[in-house]
Each structure stands twice: as structure tokens, then as C-alpha cells.
């Protein structure tokens, strides 16, 4: 019998470091869109129609909104809407969120308008 072969556990080293020319850029530039000035308001309005803005618009209404209304507007689940209200609306944005409940109705949430300043 022969002696068992001993394998080296070192990794193979590259002869030369890779060049920067071969690597893709971390943040490639976006191509410029050709939008005419007449189309600009439509493009901006579409960009602002986010789920967050939909909920904020519902909360700014006079009667506010219920959680099922916000769920329908965003296709989020109930826990996601509640998390958005607590984490984003109250903590991150620092908005005054109030809620009210009448007998036999669902709880309605709305943004309190700030007076002064």
C-alpha cells in the first residue's frame, strides 16, 4: 500500500487582479426619457399615485377611512395597513393620526389637520 495522498487546503490564487473594465458599474445611468412638456403633468401624476399616497389621500378626507377601505385601495392585508399607519404615518412622517368609532360602525382613521404655523 502506498501512503495516502495529502491535499492542500489552500485556495488557488489569481495571477492578476481583475480589471475594472470587465466589471459592470454599480449604478448604471438610466436612459433619458423623451417626454414632451404637454405630457409631463400626466407622467408626474402617474408617478405620484403610490399606495402610500392613496392611503394618505383617504386619511385626508373629511370622514377619514376604515381599514377595509385602505385594504381595498392598496391590495394590502390588514396587518400591513395597520403597520403602515403606526410605523410610517405616525413615526416616520410624524403626522397626527386620530381614530373614532361610532356604535355599530367600523373604526375610522383620519389625519388631524394642524392649525397655526
N, CA, C and O atoms as a MOPAC input file, in Angstrom:
PM7 MOZYME 1SCF
protein

 N      0.82000 1    -1.17500 1     0.00000 1
 C      0.00000 1     0.00000 1     0.00000 1
 C      0.86700 1     1.24300 1     0.00000 1
 O      1.98300 1     1.28700 1     0.51700 1
 N      0.29000 1     2.21400 1    -0.59700 1
 C      1.01900 1     3.46800 1    -0.66200 1
 C      0.47800 1     4.43100 1     0.38300 1
 O     -0.61900 1     4.23700 1     0.90600 1
 N      1.22100 1     5.43100 1     0.67400 1
 C      0.80500 1     6.42500 1     1.66400 1
 C     -0.37000 1     7.22800 1     1.10500 1
 O     -0.41400 1     7.49000 1    -0.09700 1
 N     -1.32200 1     7.62400 1     1.95400 1
 C     -2.44400 1     8.42000 1     1.46500 1
 C     -1.96500 1     9.76800 1     0.95100 1
 O     -1.01800 1    10.36600 1     1.46200 1
 N     -2.65900 1    10.21200 1    -0.07500 1
 C     -2.28600 1    11.48700 1    -0.67300 1
 C     -2.71800 1    12.63800 1     0.23400 1
 O     -3.80000 1    12.60900 1     0.82200 1
 N     -1.87900 1    13.62300 1     0.33500 1
 C     -2.17600 1    14.78500 1     1.15900 1
 C     -2.62000 1    15.91100 1     0.23900 1
 O     -1.90900 1    16.29200 1    -0.69100 1
 N     -3.82000 1    16.44200 1     0.51800 1
 C     -4.36200 1    17.53600 1    -0.30000 1
 C     -4.15400 1    18.85400 1     0.41100 1
 O     -4.32400 1    18.96400 1     1.62500 1
 N     -3.79900 1    19.80600 1    -0.33300 1
 C     -3.61300 1    21.14000 1     0.21900 1
 C     -4.97600 1    21.80800 1     0.36000 1
 O     -5.81600 1    21.72000 1    -0.53500 1
 N     -5.18500 1    22.47300 1     1.48600 1
 C     -6.47500 1    23.13800 1     1.70300 1
 C     -6.40500 1    24.62000 1     1.38600 1
 O     -7.29200 1    25.37800 1     1.78000 1
 N     -5.38200 1    25.04100 1     0.69100 1
 C     -5.29500 1    26.45800 1     0.32900 1
 C     -6.05300 1    26.71000 1    -0.95700 1
 O     -6.16400 1    25.84000 1    -1.82100 1
 N     -6.56600 1    27.90700 1    -1.06000 1
 C     -7.31800 1    28.27500 1    -2.25500 1
 C     -6.35300 1    28.72100 1    -3.33800 1
 O     -5.27500 1    29.24600 1    -3.05800 1
 N     -6.75300 1    28.50700 1    -4.55100 1
 C     -5.93200 1    28.93600 1    -5.67300 1
 C     -5.94000 1    30.46000 1    -5.73800 1
 O     -6.98500 1    31.09200 1    -5.58000 1
 N     -4.77600 1    31.03900 1    -5.96800 1
 C     -4.66800 1    32.48900 1    -6.04800 1
 C     -4.67200 1    32.91600 1    -7.49500 1
 O     -4.15000 1    32.22500 1    -8.37000 1
 N     -5.27900 1    34.08500 1    -7.73600 1
 C     -5.28700 1    34.62600 1    -9.09000 1
 C     -3.92200 1    35.24000 1    -9.37300 1
 O     -3.26300 1    35.79000 1    -8.49000 1
 N     -3.53000 1    35.12700 1   -10.61500 1
 C     -2.24700 1    35.68400 1   -11.00300 1
 C     -2.30300 1    37.20400 1   -11.00400 1
 O     -1.37500 1    37.86100 1   -10.53100 1
 N     -3.38600 1    37.76700 1   -11.53400 1
 C     -3.53400 1    39.21800 1   -11.57700 1
 C     -4.93400 1    39.57300 1   -11.11700 1
 O     -5.87700 1    38.82300 1   -11.37400 1
 N     -5.08600 1    40.69100 1   -10.44800 1
 C     -6.43400 1    41.08400 1   -10.01600 1
 C     -7.29800 1    41.42500 1   -11.22600 1
 O     -6.78300 1    41.85500 1   -12.25800 1
 N     -8.61900 1    41.23300 1   -11.10000 1
 C     -9.49400 1    41.52900 1   -12.23900 1
 C     -9.47500 1    43.02200 1   -12.54000 1
 O     -9.35400 1    43.84900 1   -11.63600 1
 N     -9.59400 1    43.35000 1   -13.79900 1
 C     -9.57800 1    44.75400 1   -14.19700 1
 C    -10.94600 1    45.37900 1   -13.97000 1
 O    -11.96500 1    44.68900 1   -13.97100 1
 N    -10.95500 1    46.67700 1   -13.77800 1
 C    -12.21100 1    47.38800 1   -13.55900 1
 C    -13.03100 1    47.47700 1   -14.83300 1
 O    -14.24800 1    47.65500 1   -14.78000 1
 N    -12.38300 1    47.35700 1   -15.96000 1
 C    -13.09700 1    47.47400 1   -17.23800 1
 C    -14.05300 1    46.30800 1   -17.44800 1
 O    -15.07300 1    46.46400 1   -18.12000 1
 N    -13.74600 1    45.15200 1   -16.89300 1
 C    -14.58100 1    43.97600 1   -17.10200 1
 C    -15.78100 1    43.90700 1   -16.18700 1
 O    -16.70700 1    43.14000 1   -16.45100 1
 N    -15.79400 1    44.70500 1   -15.09200 1
 C    -16.89000 1    44.65700 1   -14.13000 1
 C    -18.00000 1    45.62800 1   -14.52600 1
 O    -17.72300 1    46.70100 1   -15.06200 1
 N    -19.25200 1    45.25800 1   -14.26400 1
 C    -20.34400 1    46.20200 1   -14.53900 1
 C    -20.33700 1    47.30400 1   -13.49000 1
 O    -19.91200 1    47.09200 1   -12.35500 1
 N    -20.80900 1    48.47800 1   -13.88000 1
 C    -20.87400 1    49.60300 1   -12.95900 1
 C    -21.94300 1    49.32900 1   -11.91500 1
 O    -22.93400 1    48.65000 1   -12.18300 1
 N    -21.72900 1    49.86200 1   -10.73100 1
 C    -22.67700 1    49.65200 1    -9.63900 1
 C    -24.00300 1    50.35300 1    -9.91600 1
 O    -25.06500 1    49.80000 1    -9.63100 1
 N    -23.95100 1    51.53800 1   -10.45600 1
 C    -25.16300 1    52.29700 1   -10.72300 1
 C    -25.13000 1    52.80900 1   -12.16100 1
 O    -24.69800 1    53.93500 1   -12.40800 1
 N    -25.57900 1    51.99800 1   -13.10100 1
 C    -25.55000 1    52.47500 1   -14.48900 1
 C    -26.54400 1    53.62000 1   -14.66800 1
 O    -27.58700 1    53.65400 1   -14.01500 1
 N    -26.21700 1    54.54000 1   -15.54300 1
 C    -27.09500 1    55.68500 1   -15.78900 1
 C    -28.35500 1    55.22600 1   -16.50800 1
 O    -28.31300 1    54.39100 1   -17.41200 1
 N    -29.46200 1    55.78900 1   -16.08400 1
 C    -30.74400 1    55.48400 1   -16.71400 1
 C    -30.84000 1    56.26700 1   -18.01100 1
 O    -30.40700 1    57.41800 1   -18.06400 1
 N    -31.39500 1    55.67300 1   -19.05500 1
 C    -31.56800 1    56.44000 1   -20.29700 1
 C    -32.60000 1    57.53500 1   -20.08100 1
 O    -33.57900 1    57.34900 1   -19.35800 1
 N    -32.37400 1    58.66600 1   -20.71100 1
 C    -33.30500 1    59.77500 1   -20.58300 1
 C    -34.55800 1    59.48100 1   -21.39800 1
 O    -34.49000 1    59.01400 1   -22.53500 1
 N    -35.70300 1    59.76700 1   -20.78200 1
 C    -36.97000 1    59.56500 1   -21.46600 1
 C    -37.31700 1    60.81300 1   -22.24800 1
 O    -37.08200 1    61.93400 1   -21.79600 1
 N    -37.86400 1    60.61200 1   -23.39600 1
 C    -38.27800 1    61.76300 1   -24.19800 1
 C    -39.75400 1    62.03600 1   -23.92700 1
 O    -40.63800 1    61.38300 1   -24.48300 1
 N    -39.99400 1    63.00400 1   -23.07000 1
 C    -41.35000 1    63.38000 1   -22.69800 1
 C    -41.53800 1    64.83400 1   -23.09800 1
 O    -40.72200 1    65.69800 1   -22.77400 1
 N    -42.60500 1    65.07800 1   -23.79200 1
 C    -42.89100 1    66.45000 1   -24.19400 1
 C    -43.44200 1    67.21200 1   -22.99800 1
 O    -43.97200 1    66.60000 1   -22.07000 1
 N    -43.32500 1    68.52900 1   -23.00200 1
 C    -43.85300 1    69.31400 1   -21.88500 1
 C    -45.35200 1    69.11800 1   -21.66800 1
 O    -45.83100 1    69.25000 1   -20.54200 1
 N    -46.08700 1    68.81200 1   -22.70900 1
 C    -47.53400 1    68.59400 1   -22.56300 1
 C    -47.82700 1    67.29400 1   -21.82600 1
 O    -48.84200 1    67.19200 1   -21.13900 1
 N    -46.94700 1    66.29300 1   -21.96000 1
 C    -47.15000 1    65.00000 1   -21.31100 1
 C    -46.62000 1    64.96900 1   -19.88600 1
 O    -46.92400 1    64.03700 1   -19.14100 1
 N    -45.83100 1    65.97200 1   -19.48500 1
 C    -45.18900 1    65.97000 1   -18.18500 1
 C    -46.17200 1    65.89000 1   -17.02300 1
 O    -45.92900 1    65.09300 1   -16.11700 1
 N    -47.26400 1    66.65100 1   -16.97700 1
 C    -48.19500 1    66.50700 1   -15.85100 1
 C    -48.78300 1    65.09800 1   -15.73500 1
 O    -49.00700 1    64.61300 1   -14.62600 1
 N    -49.03000 1    64.44400 1   -16.86000 1
 C    -49.56300 1    63.08000 1   -16.81400 1
 C    -48.54000 1    62.12000 1   -16.24400 1
 O    -48.89100 1    61.23800 1   -15.46000 1
 N    -47.28200 1    62.27500 1   -16.62200 1
 C    -46.22000 1    61.40100 1   -16.13100 1
 C    -46.00200 1    61.61900 1   -14.64600 1
 O    -45.84700 1    60.65700 1   -13.89400 1
 N    -45.98800 1    62.88800 1   -14.21000 1
 C    -45.79800 1    63.17700 1   -12.79800 1
 C    -46.96100 1    62.66300 1   -11.95400 1
 O    -46.75000 1    62.16000 1   -10.85000 1
 N    -48.18400 1    62.78400 1   -12.46400 1
 C    -49.34700 1    62.30100 1   -11.72900 1
 C    -49.29700 1    60.78800 1   -11.58900 1
 O    -49.65600 1    60.25200 1   -10.54100 1
 N    -48.86100 1    60.09900 1   -12.62500 1
 C    -48.75400 1    58.64800 1   -12.55200 1
 C    -47.67200 1    58.22700 1   -11.57900 1
 O    -47.82000 1    57.20800 1   -10.90300 1
 N    -46.59500 1    58.97900 1   -11.49000 1
 C    -45.50300 1    58.64400 1   -10.58300 1
 C    -45.91100 1    58.87400 1    -9.13000 1
 O    -45.38800 1    58.20700 1    -8.23700 1
 N    -46.82100 1    59.79000 1    -8.87900 1
 C    -47.23600 1    60.08100 1    -7.50900 1
 C    -48.37000 1    59.19700 1    -7.03900 1
 O    -48.75700 1    59.29700 1    -5.87500 1
 N    -48.91700 1    58.34900 1    -7.86400 1
 C    -50.03800 1    57.50500 1    -7.48900 1
 C    -49.51300 1    56.22300 1    -6.85000 1
 O    -49.69500 1    55.12700 1    -7.38000 1
 N    -48.86000 1    56.38300 1    -5.70400 1
 C    -48.32700 1    55.23400 1    -4.99600 1
 C    -49.34200 1    54.75400 1    -3.97400 1
 O    -50.31500 1    55.45000 1    -3.68400 1
 N    -49.12200 1    53.58800 1    -3.43800 1
 C    -50.02400 1    53.06600 1    -2.41700 1
 C    -49.99400 1    53.94900 1    -1.18200 1
 O    -51.02200 1    54.17600 1    -0.54500 1
 N    -48.81200 1    54.44500 1    -0.84700 1
 C    -48.69700 1    55.34000 1     0.29400 1
 C    -49.52300 1    56.59700 1     0.06200 1
 O    -50.23100 1    57.03900 1     0.96600 1
 N    -49.44900 1    57.17100 1    -1.11000 1
 C    -50.21700 1    58.37700 1    -1.40100 1
 C    -51.71500 1    58.10000 1    -1.43800 1
 O    -52.51400 1    58.96700 1    -1.08400 1
 N    -52.10200 1    56.89500 1    -1.86700 1
 C    -53.53000 1    56.55200 1    -1.87000 1
 C    -54.08000 1    56.52900 1    -0.45000 1
 O    -55.17000 1    57.04400 1    -0.19600 1
 N    -53.32700 1    55.93200 1     0.48100 1
 C    -53.78200 1    55.88200 1     1.87400 1
 C    -53.80900 1    57.28100 1     2.47300 1
 O    -54.76100 1    57.64000 1     3.16500 1
 N    -52.78300 1    58.06800 1     2.21600 1
 C    -52.75800 1    59.42300 1     2.75800 1
 C    -53.90800 1    60.25800 1     2.22100 1
 O    -54.45500 1    61.09200 1     2.94300 1
 N    -54.28200 1    60.04800 1     0.96800 1
 C    -55.43000 1    60.76700 1     0.40800 1
 C    -56.72000 1    60.34000 1     1.09800 1
 O    -57.57900 1    61.17600 1     1.38000 1
 N    -56.86200 1    59.05500 1     1.37100 1
 C    -58.05600 1    58.58300 1     2.08400 1
 C    -58.10500 1    59.15400 1     3.49500 1
 O    -59.17200 1    59.52700 1     3.98100 1
 N    -56.95000 1    59.22100 1     4.15300 1
 C    -56.90800 1    59.72500 1     5.52300 1
 C    -57.15800 1    61.22600 1     5.58900 1
 O    -57.59700 1    61.73700 1     6.62000 1
 N    -56.88500 1    61.92600 1     4.51100 1
 C    -57.10200 1    63.37100 1     4.47500 1
 C    -58.55000 1    63.74300 1     4.19900 1
 O    -58.92100 1    64.90600 1     4.35300 1
 N    -59.37000 1    62.79000 1     3.79600 1
 C    -60.78500 1    63.08700 1     3.56300 1
 C    -61.44800 1    63.47500 1     4.87400 1
 O    -60.94900 1    63.15100 1     5.95200 1
 N    -62.56000 1    64.16200 1     4.77600 1
 C    -63.23600 1    64.66900 1     5.97200 1
 C    -63.62800 1    63.54800 1     6.94500 1
 O    -63.44200 1    63.67800 1     8.15500 1
 N    -64.16700 1    62.45700 1     6.41200 1
 C    -64.59600 1    61.35100 1     7.26600 1
 C    -63.49500 1    60.33100 1     7.51500 1
 O    -63.68800 1    59.39800 1     8.29500 1
 N    -62.35400 1    60.48900 1     6.87200 1
 C    -61.27400 1    59.52600 1     7.04600 1
 C    -61.55400 1    58.24000 1     6.29800 1
 O    -62.28900 1    58.23500 1     5.31000 1
 N    -60.96700 1    57.14500 1     6.76800 1
 C    -61.12300 1    55.86100 1     6.09400 1
 C    -61.05100 1    54.73400 1     7.10800 1
 O    -60.43200 1    54.85600 1     8.16500 1
 N    -61.69900 1    53.63700 1     6.75800 1
 C    -61.62500 1    52.44000 1     7.58700 1
 C    -60.50000 1    51.55500 1     7.06000 1
 O    -60.00400 1    51.75400 1     5.95100 1
 N    -60.10900 1    50.58500 1     7.86300 1
 C    -59.05500 1    49.66400 1     7.42100 1
 C    -59.48400 1    48.88500 1     6.18200 1
 O    -58.66800 1    48.73000 1     5.27300 1
 N    -60.73300 1    48.38100 1     6.09000 1
 C    -61.11700 1    47.69800 1     4.84800 1
 C    -61.05400 1    48.59800 1     3.61200 1
 O    -60.73400 1    48.11900 1     2.52400 1
 N    -61.35000 1    49.88200 1     3.75600 1
 C    -61.23900 1    50.79900 1     2.62200 1
 C    -59.78400 1    50.95900 1     2.19100 1
 O    -59.48500 1    50.99500 1     0.99700 1
 N    -58.88600 1    51.05600 1     3.16300 1
 C    -57.46400 1    51.17000 1     2.84500 1
 C    -56.92800 1    49.87200 1     2.24900 1
 O    -56.07300 1    49.89600 1     1.36400 1
 N    -57.43000 1    48.74200 1     2.73600 1
 C    -57.02100 1    47.44600 1     2.18700 1
 C    -57.42800 1    47.34500 1     0.72100 1
 O    -56.65900 1    46.85500 1    -0.10600 1
 N    -58.62600 1    47.80300 1     0.40100 1
 C    -59.12000 1    47.73100 1    -0.97200 1
 C    -58.33000 1    48.67100 1    -1.88700 1
 O    -58.07100 1    48.33800 1    -3.04400 1
 N    -57.94900 1    49.83900 1    -1.37300 1
 C    -57.23200 1    50.81800 1    -2.18900 1
 C    -55.80900 1    50.37600 1    -2.50900 1
 O    -55.25400 1    50.76800 1    -3.53600 1
 N    -55.21100 1    49.55700 1    -1.63300 1
 C    -53.80900 1    49.19700 1    -1.80300 1
 C    -53.56600 1    47.72000 1    -2.09800 1
 O    -52.45500 1    47.35000 1    -2.47600 1
 N    -54.56300 1    46.88000 1    -1.93600 1
 C    -54.40500 1    45.42100 1    -2.03400 1
 C    -53.45700 1    44.89100 1    -0.97200 1
 O    -52.78000 1    43.88500 1    -1.18800 1
 N    -53.40200 1    45.56600 1     0.18600 1
 C    -52.60800 1    45.09900 1     1.31800 1
 C    -53.49700 1    44.31200 1     2.25400 1
 O    -54.72200 1    44.42500 1     2.20800 1
 N    -52.86800 1    43.50900 1     3.10800 1
 C    -53.59800 1    42.80700 1     4.15200 1
 C    -53.75800 1    43.72400 1     5.35100 1
 O    -53.11200 1    44.76700 1     5.44300 1
 N    -54.63000 1    43.32100 1     6.27100 1
 C    -54.94900 1    44.17900 1     7.40600 1
 C    -53.71700 1    44.51900 1     8.23300 1
 O    -53.54400 1    45.67000 1     8.63300 1
 N    -52.86500 1    43.54400 1     8.49200 1
 C    -51.69600 1    43.82200 1     9.32600 1
 C    -50.72300 1    44.77200 1     8.62700 1
 O    -49.99100 1    45.50600 1     9.29100 1
 N    -50.70800 1    44.76400 1     7.30800 1
 C    -49.83800 1    45.67900 1     6.57600 1
 C    -50.35200 1    47.11000 1     6.66800 1
 O    -49.56300 1    48.04500 1     6.81100 1
 N    -51.66200 1    47.28600 1     6.58700 1
 C    -52.25500 1    48.62300 1     6.70600 1
 C    -51.99900 1    49.16300 1     8.10800 1
 O    -51.61100 1    50.32100 1     8.26600 1
 N    -52.21100 1    48.34300 1     9.11300 1
 C    -52.00700 1    48.78600 1    10.49300 1
 C    -50.54000 1    49.11800 1    10.75000 1
 O    -50.23000 1    50.08700 1    11.44200 1
 N    -49.64800 1    48.32000 1    10.19500 1
 C    -48.22300 1    48.59900 1    10.33200 1
 C    -47.82900 1    49.88700 1     9.63600 1
 O    -46.99500 1    50.63600 1    10.14500 1
 N    -48.41900 1    50.15500 1     8.47600 1
 C    -48.15500 1    51.39700 1     7.76000 1
 C    -48.63300 1    52.59000 1     8.57000 1
 O    -47.94500 1    53.60800 1     8.65100 1
 N    -49.82300 1    52.46400 1     9.17300 1
 C    -50.35200 1    53.56900 1     9.96500 1
 C    -49.45200 1    53.86600 1    11.16200 1
 O    -49.16000 1    55.02600 1    11.45200 1
 N    -49.01800 1    52.83000 1    11.84800 1
 C    -48.20600 1    53.03000 1    13.04600 1
 C    -46.76800 1    53.40800 1    12.70500 1
 O    -46.21900 1    54.34900 1    13.27900 1
 N    -46.16500 1    52.68900 1    11.78700 1
 C    -44.74800 1    52.89000 1    11.50200 1
 C    -44.44800 1    54.05500 1    10.60200 1
 O    -43.53300 1    54.83000 1    10.87800 1
 N    -45.20000 1    54.19700 1     9.52900 1
 C    -44.88600 1    55.23900 1     8.55900 1
 C    -45.62100 1    56.53700 1     8.86400 1
 O    -45.00500 1    57.59900 1     8.95500 1
 N    -46.93700 1    56.45100 1     9.02100 1
 C    -47.71800 1    57.67500 1     9.19200 1
 C    -47.38700 1    58.34300 1    10.52900 1
 O    -47.14700 1    59.55000 1    10.57200 1
 N    -47.37300 1    57.58100 1    11.60400 1
 C    -47.16200 1    58.18600 1    12.91300 1
 C    -45.68700 1    58.41300 1    13.22100 1
 O    -45.30200 1    59.50800 1    13.63300 1
 N    -44.86100 1    57.39400 1    13.02700 1
 C    -43.46600 1    57.51300 1    13.44300 1
 C    -42.58300 1    58.21900 1    12.42200 1
 O    -41.91700 1    59.19900 1    12.75600 1
 N    -42.56800 1    57.73600 1    11.18300 1
 C    -41.65200 1    58.30400 1    10.19400 1
 C    -42.10600 1    59.67100 1     9.69600 1
 O    -41.30300 1    60.60000 1     9.61600 1
 N    -43.38500 1    59.79900 1     9.36200 1
 C    -43.87900 1    61.07200 1     8.84300 1
 C    -44.26700 1    62.03600 1     9.95500 1
 O    -44.35200 1    63.24200 1     9.72000 1
 N    -44.50500 1    61.52900 1    11.15800 1
 C    -44.84600 1    62.36700 1    12.29500 1
 C    -46.19200 1    63.04800 1    12.18000 1
 O    -46.38100 1    64.13600 1    12.72400 1
 N    -47.13500 1    62.42700 1    11.47800 1
 C    -48.46000 1    63.01600 1    11.30600 1
 C    -49.36100 1    62.63600 1    12.46900 1
 O    -49.19800 1    61.57500 1    13.07000 1
 N    -50.31300 1    63.50800 1    12.78300 1
 C    -51.25100 1    63.26400 1    13.87500 1
 C    -52.40400 1    62.41300 1    13.35700 1
 O    -53.29500 1    62.91900 1    12.67400 1
 N    -52.38900 1    61.13300 1    13.67800 1
 C    -53.42100 1    60.20200 1    13.24100 1
 C    -54.42400 1    60.02200 1    14.36400 1
 O    -54.05100 1    59.69800 1    15.49200 1
 N    -55.69600 1    60.23100 1    14.05800 1
 C    -56.73800 1    60.04000 1    15.05800 1
 C    -57.70000 1    58.97100 1    14.56700 1
 O    -57.80300 1    58.70100 1    13.37100 1
 N    -58.40200 1    58.37100 1    15.51900 1
 C    -59.39600 1    57.37200 1    15.15300 1
 C    -60.65000 1    57.61700 1    15.97000 1
 O    -60.59900 1    58.15200 1    17.07700 1
 N    -61.78100 1    57.21100 1    15.39700 1
 C    -63.05300 1    57.34400 1    16.09300 1
 C    -63.91200 1    56.14500 1    15.71800 1
 O    -63.77100 1    55.55200 1    14.64800 1
 N    -64.81000 1    55.81500 1    16.64600 1
 C    -65.68800 1    54.67500 1    16.39800 1
 C    -67.07000 1    54.99600 1    16.92700 1
 O    -67.23600 1    55.34700 1    18.09500 1
 N    -68.05900 1    54.87200 1    16.05600 1
 C    -69.45100 1    55.02900 1    16.46200 1
 C    -70.02800 1    53.65000 1    16.71200 1
 O    -69.49000 1    52.64900 1    16.23900 1
 N    -71.11400 1    53.59500 1    17.44900 1
 C    -71.75000 1    52.30700 1    17.74200 1
 C    -72.19700 1    51.63500 1    16.45600 1
 O    -72.88000 1    52.25000 1    15.63700 1
 N    -71.82500 1    50.40300 1    16.27600 1
 C    -72.24800 1    49.62600 1    15.12100 1
 C    -71.46100 1    49.91200 1    13.85500 1
 O    -71.77800 1    49.34700 1    12.80800 1
 N    -70.45800 1    50.75900 1    13.90800 1
 C    -69.66200 1    51.06900 1    12.71800 1
 C    -68.20500 1    50.66800 1    12.94800 1
 O    -67.77700 1    50.42000 1    14.07600 1
 N    -67.46700 1    50.61200 1    11.85500 1
 C    -66.04800 1    50.30500 1    11.93500 1
 C    -65.26900 1    51.54400 1    12.37600 1
 O    -65.72200 1    52.67400 1    12.19400 1
 N    -64.11000 1    51.31700 1    12.94800 1
 C    -63.24400 1    52.42200 1    13.36400 1
 C    -62.74400 1    53.17200 1    12.12800 1
 O    -62.31400 1    52.56300 1    11.14800 1
 N    -62.80700 1    54.50100 1    12.19400 1
 C    -62.36800 1    55.34700 1    11.08700 1
 C    -61.12300 1    56.11300 1    11.51300 1
 O    -61.06200 1    56.68300 1    12.60300 1
 N    -60.14600 1    56.11200 1    10.63900 1
 C    -58.88500 1    56.80300 1    10.88300 1
 C    -58.81700 1    58.02000 1     9.98200 1
 O    -59.26600 1    57.98200 1     8.83600 1
 N    -58.24700 1    59.11200 1    10.50900 1
 C    -58.05200 1    60.29900 1     9.68500 1
 C    -56.87300 1    61.07600 1    10.22800 1
 O    -56.45700 1    60.90600 1    11.37400 1
 N    -56.34600 1    61.93800 1     9.36700 1
 C    -55.23600 1    62.78600 1     9.76200 1
 C    -55.79400 1    64.06100 1    10.35000 1
 O    -56.65700 1    64.70400 1     9.75300 1
 N    -55.30600 1    64.42500 1    11.50900 1
 C    -55.72700 1    65.64000 1    12.17500 1
 C    -55.04800 1    66.82200 1    11.49800 1
 O    -53.83000 1    66.83400 1    11.32200 1
 N    -55.85000 1    67.82000 1    11.12100 1
 C    -55.26600 1    69.00000 1    10.49400 1
 C    -54.64600 1    69.86300 1    11.57800 1
 O    -55.22800 1    70.07700 1    12.64100 1
 N    -53.46600 1    70.34700 1    11.28300 1
 C    -52.76900 1    71.18200 1    12.26000 1
 C    -53.07900 1    72.64100 1    11.97100 1
 O    -52.99800 1    73.09200 1    10.82800 1
 N    -53.42400 1    73.35400 1    12.99100 1
 C    -53.74400 1    74.77200 1    12.84700 1
 C    -52.54800 1    75.58800 1    13.29000 1
 O    -51.74900 1    75.16100 1    14.12300 1
 N    -52.44700 1    76.77600 1    12.71000 1
 C    -51.31600 1    77.64400 1    13.04600 1
 C    -50.16400 1    77.40800 1    12.09400 1
 O    -50.33900 1    76.79000 1    11.04500 1
 N    -49.03100 1    77.87800 1    12.43900 1
 C    -47.80700 1    77.72900 1    11.64300 1
 C    -48.08100 1    77.35000 1    10.24200 1
 O    -47.15000 1    77.18900 1     9.45300 1

